[in-house]
Amino acid sequence: MRFLLYTRRGCHLCEAAEDLLACMGVDVLRVDVDADAAVAARFGLRVPVLEAGGRTLLEGRFDADRLARALSEAEVEAAPGERVDEAGR
């Protein structure tokens, strides 16, 4: 799964999010929102934003618990559907 982290230079929340993602071993593609006018208009001051599959997983302050939960939910959504047997298992 591909993760995008929308950031801007000089943003302490962005730096903290990058550090946390690195500590958790999450490979992200960083996107500087100020490098493109359309992206800057889309996000405004709303950074950092972590996206996967076009869906926002987290924004603002990241903590380890919220990040782990968001990553887990993203993986479940990306996984192919599991078959359920007749007993509902």
TIRO-2110 file (N, C-alpha, C; in Angstrom, 1 decimal):
// TIRO-2110
0.8, -1.2, 0.0, N, 1, A
0.0, 0.0, 0.0, CA, 1, A
0.9, 1.2, 0.0, C, 1, A
0.5, 2.2, -0.8, N, 2, A
1.3, 3.5, -0.9, CA, 2, A
0.7, 4.5, 0.0, C, 2, A
1.6, 5.1, 0.9, N, 3, A
1.1, 6.1, 1.8, CA, 3, A
1.7, 7.5, 1.3, C, 3, A
0.9, 8.5, 1.4, N, 4, A
1.3, 9.8, 1.0, CA, 4, A
1.2, 10.7, 2.3, C, 4, A
2.3, 11.5, 2.6, N, 5, A
2.3, 12.4, 3.7, CA, 5, A
2.4, 13.8, 3.2, C, 5, A
1.3, 14.5, 3.3, N, 6, A
1.3, 15.9, 2.9, CA, 6, A
1.9, 16.8, 4.0, C, 6, A
2.9, 17.5, 3.7, N, 7, A
3.7, 18.3, 4.7, CA, 7, A
4.0, 19.7, 4.1, C, 7, A
4.6, 20.5, 5.0, N, 8, A
5.2, 21.7, 4.6, CA, 8, A
6.5, 22.0, 5.4, C, 8, A
7.4, 22.7, 4.8, N, 9, A
8.7, 23.0, 5.6, CA, 9, A
8.4, 23.9, 6.8, C, 9, A
9.1, 23.6, 7.8, N, 10, A
9.0, 24.4, 9.0, CA, 10, A
7.8, 24.1, 9.9, C, 10, A
7.1, 23.0, 9.6, N, 11, A
5.9, 22.6, 10.3, CA, 11, A
6.3, 21.6, 11.4, C, 11, A
6.2, 21.9, 12.7, N, 12, A
6.7, 21.0, 13.7, CA, 12, A
5.8, 19.8, 13.8, C, 12, A
4.5, 19.9, 13.5, N, 13, A
3.6, 18.7, 13.5, CA, 13, A
4.0, 17.7, 12.4, C, 13, A
4.4, 18.3, 11.2, N, 14, A
4.8, 17.5, 10.1, CA, 14, A
6.1, 16.7, 10.4, C, 14, A
7.1, 17.4, 11.1, N, 15, A
8.3, 16.8, 11.5, CA, 15, A
8.1, 15.7, 12.5, C, 15, A
7.2, 15.9, 13.4, N, 16, A
6.8, 14.8, 14.4, CA, 16, A
6.2, 13.7, 13.7, C, 16, A
5.3, 13.9, 12.8, N, 17, A
4.6, 12.8, 12.0, CA, 17, A
5.6, 12.0, 11.2, C, 17, A
6.6, 12.7, 10.6, N, 18, A
7.6, 12.0, 9.8, CA, 18, A
8.4, 11.1, 10.7, C, 18, A
8.8, 11.6, 11.9, N, 19, A
9.6, 10.9, 12.8, CA, 19, A
8.9, 9.6, 13.3, C, 19, A
7.6, 9.8, 13.6, N, 20, A
6.8, 8.7, 14.1, CA, 20, A
6.6, 7.6, 13.0, C, 20, A
6.3, 8.1, 11.8, N, 21, A
6.2, 7.1, 10.7, CA, 21, A
7.5, 6.3, 10.5, C, 21, A
8.6, 7.0, 10.5, N, 22, A
9.9, 6.4, 10.4, CA, 22, A
10.2, 5.4, 11.5, C, 22, A
9.9, 5.8, 12.7, N, 23, A
10.0, 4.8, 13.9, CA, 23, A
9.2, 3.6, 13.7, C, 23, A
8.0, 3.7, 13.1, N, 24, A
7.1, 2.6, 13.0, CA, 24, A
7.4, 1.8, 11.7, C, 24, A
8.4, 2.3, 10.9, N, 25, A
8.8, 1.6, 9.7, CA, 25, A
7.8, 1.7, 8.6, C, 25, A
7.1, 2.8, 8.5, N, 26, A
6.2, 3.1, 7.5, CA, 26, A
6.9, 3.9, 6.4, C, 26, A
6.9, 3.4, 5.2, N, 27, A
7.5, 4.1, 4.1, CA, 27, A
6.5, 5.0, 3.5, C, 27, A
6.8, 6.3, 3.4, N, 28, A
5.8, 7.3, 2.9, CA, 28, A
6.5, 8.1, 1.8, C, 28, A
5.6, 8.6, 0.9, N, 29, A
6.0, 9.5, -0.1, CA, 29, A
5.6, 10.9, 0.4, C, 29, A
6.6, 11.8, 0.7, N, 30, A
6.3, 13.1, 1.2, CA, 30, A
5.9, 14.0, 0.1, C, 30, A
4.9, 14.8, 0.3, N, 31, A
4.5, 15.8, -0.7, CA, 31, A
4.4, 17.1, 0.0, C, 31, A
5.2, 18.1, -0.5, N, 32, A
5.3, 19.4, 0.0, CA, 32, A
4.1, 20.2, -0.5, C, 32, A
3.2, 20.5, 0.3, N, 33, A
1.9, 21.2, -0.2, CA, 33, A
2.2, 22.5, -0.8, C, 33, A
3.3, 23.2, -0.5, N, 34, A
3.6, 24.5, -1.0, CA, 34, A
4.3, 24.4, -2.4, C, 34, A
4.6, 23.2, -2.8, N, 35, A
5.3, 23.1, -4.1, CA, 35, A
4.4, 23.2, -5.3, C, 35, A
3.1, 23.1, -5.0, N, 36, A
2.1, 23.1, -6.1, CA, 36, A
0.9, 23.9, -5.6, C, 36, A
0.5, 24.9, -6.4, N, 37, A
-0.6, 25.8, -6.0, CA, 37, A
-1.9, 25.0, -5.8, C, 37, A
-2.2, 24.0, -6.6, N, 38, A
-3.5, 23.2, -6.5, CA, 38, A
-3.4, 22.4, -5.2, C, 38, A
-2.3, 21.8, -4.9, N, 39, A
-2.2, 21.1, -3.6, CA, 39, A
-2.3, 22.0, -2.4, C, 39, A
-1.6, 23.1, -2.5, N, 40, A
-1.7, 24.1, -1.4, CA, 40, A
-3.2, 24.6, -1.2, C, 40, A
-3.9, 24.8, -2.3, N, 41, A
-5.3, 25.2, -2.2, CA, 41, A
-6.1, 24.1, -1.6, C, 41, A
-5.8, 22.8, -1.9, N, 42, A
-6.6, 21.7, -1.4, CA, 42, A
-6.4, 21.6, 0.1, C, 42, A
-5.2, 21.7, 0.6, N, 43, A
-4.9, 21.5, 2.0, CA, 43, A
-4.8, 22.7, 2.9, C, 43, A
-4.5, 23.9, 2.3, N, 44, A
-4.4, 25.1, 3.1, CA, 44, A
-3.5, 24.9, 4.3, C, 44, A
-3.9, 25.2, 5.5, N, 45, A
-3.1, 25.0, 6.7, CA, 45, A
-3.2, 23.6, 7.3, C, 45, A
-4.0, 22.7, 6.7, N, 46, A
-4.3, 21.4, 7.2, CA, 46, A
-3.2, 20.4, 6.9, C, 46, A
-2.1, 20.5, 7.7, N, 47, A
-1.0, 19.5, 7.5, CA, 47, A
-0.5, 19.1, 8.9, C, 47, A
0.1, 18.0, 9.1, N, 48, A
0.3, 16.9, 8.1, CA, 48, A
-1.0, 16.2, 7.9, C, 48, A
-1.1, 15.5, 6.7, N, 49, A
-2.2, 14.7, 6.3, CA, 49, A
-1.6, 13.4, 5.8, C, 49, A
-2.0, 12.3, 6.3, N, 50, A
-1.6, 11.0, 5.8, CA, 50, A
-2.7, 10.3, 5.0, C, 50, A
-2.4, 10.0, 3.8, N, 51, A
-3.4, 9.4, 2.9, CA, 51, A
-2.9, 8.0, 2.4, C, 51, A
-3.9, 7.2, 2.1, N, 52, A
-3.6, 5.9, 1.4, CA, 52, A
-4.8, 5.6, 0.6, C, 52, A
-4.6, 5.2, -0.7, N, 53, A
-5.7, 4.9, -1.5, CA, 53, A
-6.7, 6.0, -1.7, C, 53, A
-6.2, 7.2, -1.7, N, 54, A
-7.1, 8.4, -1.9, CA, 54, A
-7.9, 8.7, -0.7, C, 54, A
-7.7, 8.1, 0.4, N, 55, A
-8.5, 8.3, 1.7, CA, 55, A
-7.6, 8.9, 2.7, C, 55, A
-8.1, 9.9, 3.5, N, 56, A
-7.4, 10.5, 4.6, CA, 56, A
-7.4, 9.5, 5.8, C, 56, A
-6.2, 9.1, 6.2, N, 57, A
-6.1, 8.3, 7.4, CA, 57, A
-6.0, 9.1, 8.7, C, 57, A
-5.1, 10.1, 8.7, N, 58, A
-4.9, 11.0, 9.8, CA, 58, A
-4.5, 12.3, 9.4, C, 58, A
-4.8, 13.3, 10.2, N, 59, A
-4.3, 14.7, 10.0, CA, 59, A
-4.1, 15.4, 11.3, C, 59, A
-3.2, 16.4, 11.3, N, 60, A
-2.9, 17.1, 12.5, CA, 60, A
-1.9, 16.3, 13.4, C, 60, A
-2.2, 16.2, 14.6, N, 61, A
-1.3, 15.5, 15.6, CA, 61, A
-1.4, 14.0, 15.4, C, 61, A
-0.3, 13.4, 15.2, N, 62, A
-0.2, 11.9, 15.1, CA, 62, A
0.3, 11.4, 16.5, C, 62, A
-0.3, 10.3, 17.0, N, 63, A
0.4, 9.6, 18.1, CA, 63, A
0.4, 8.1, 17.7, C, 63, A
1.3, 7.4, 18.4, N, 64, A
1.5, 6.0, 18.0, CA, 64, A
0.2, 5.1, 18.0, C, 64, A
-0.6, 5.3, 18.9, N, 65, A
-1.9, 4.5, 19.0, CA, 65, A
-2.8, 4.8, 17.8, C, 65, A
-3.0, 6.1, 17.6, N, 66, A
-3.9, 6.5, 16.4, CA, 66, A
-3.3, 6.1, 15.1, C, 66, A
-2.0, 6.2, 15.0, N, 67, A
-1.3, 5.8, 13.7, CA, 67, A
-1.4, 4.3, 13.5, C, 67, A
-1.2, 3.5, 14.6, N, 68, A
-1.3, 2.1, 14.4, CA, 68, A
-2.7, 1.6, 14.1, C, 68, A
-3.7, 2.3, 14.7, N, 69, A
-5.1, 1.9, 14.4, CA, 69, A
-5.4, 2.3, 12.9, C, 69, A
-5.0, 3.5, 12.5, N, 70, A
-5.3, 3.9, 11.1, CA, 70, A
-4.6, 3.0, 10.1, C, 70, A
-3.3, 2.6, 10.4, N, 71, A
-2.6, 1.7, 9.4, CA, 71, A
-3.3, 0.4, 9.4, C, 71, A
-3.7, -0.1, 10.5, N, 72, A
-4.4, -1.4, 10.6, CA, 72, A
-5.7, -1.4, 9.8, C, 72, A
-6.5, -0.3, 10.0, N, 73, A
-7.8, -0.2, 9.2, CA, 73, A
-7.5, -0.1, 7.7, C, 73, A
-6.4, 0.6, 7.4, N, 74, A
-6.1, 0.8, 5.9, CA, 74, A
-5.7, -0.5, 5.3, C, 74, A
-5.0, -1.4, 6.1, N, 75, A
-4.6, -2.7, 5.6, CA, 75, A
-5.8, -3.6, 5.4, C, 75, A
-6.8, -3.5, 6.4, N, 76, A
-8.0, -4.4, 6.3, CA, 76, A
-8.8, -4.0, 5.1, C, 76, A
-8.9, -2.7, 4.8, N, 77, A
-9.7, -2.2, 3.7, CA, 77, A
-9.0, -2.6, 2.3, C, 77, A
-7.7, -2.6, 2.3, N, 78, A
-7.0, -3.0, 1.1, CA, 78, A
-6.9, -4.5, 0.8, C, 78, A
-7.1, -5.3, 1.9, N, 79, A
-7.0, -6.7, 1.7, CA, 79, A
-8.2, -7.3, 1.0, C, 79, A
-8.0, -8.3, 0.2, N, 80, A
-9.1, -8.9, -0.5, CA, 80, A
-10.1, -9.5, 0.5, C, 80, A
-11.3, -9.5, 0.1, N, 81, A
-12.4, -10.0, 1.0, CA, 81, A
-12.1, -11.5, 1.4, C, 81, A
-12.4, -11.7, 2.6, N, 82, A
-12.2, -13.1, 3.1, CA, 82, A
-13.5, -13.8, 3.1, C, 82, A
-13.4, -15.1, 2.7, N, 83, A
-14.7, -15.9, 2.7, CA, 83, A
-15.0, -16.3, 4.1, C, 83, A
-16.3, -16.3, 4.4, N, 84, A
-16.8, -16.8, 5.7, CA, 84, A
-17.5, -18.1, 5.5, C, 84, A
-17.1, -19.1, 6.3, N, 85, A
-17.7, -20.4, 6.2, CA, 85, A
-19.1, -20.4, 6.7, C, 85, A
-19.8, -21.6, 6.5, N, 86, A
-21.2, -21.7, 6.9, CA, 86, A
-21.5, -21.4, 8.3, C, 86, A
-20.5, -21.5, 9.2, N, 87, A
-20.7, -21.3, 10.6, CA, 87, A
-20.4, -19.8, 11.0, C, 87, A
-20.1, -19.0, 9.9, N, 88, A
-19.9, -17.6, 10.2, CA, 88, A
-18.5, -17.3, 10.6, C, 88, A
-17.5, -18.2, 10.4, N, 89, A
-16.1, -18.0, 10.8, CA, 89, A
-15.3, -17.7, 9.7, C, 89, A
END
